[in-house]
């Protein structure tokens, strides 16, 4: 679980971007190392 805080005016945009990034990740065939990198980048970004 991850909580993302943002300005209410941009919440839908942030949510849509999170969904897009997650779907791209799910669609990829990744190694355990690539998954760790994605998780770190995702939580840093959001």
KAKASUL-V475909 format. One line per field, one symbol per residue. psi: psi as a letter, one per 30 degrees, with the letter a starting at -180 (. if undefined). A space follows every 50 residues. Layout:
BEGIN
psi = ???
END
This chain:
BEGIN
psi = kkkkklkefgeeeeeeeeeeeeeeeefljlleeeeeeeeeeefee.
END
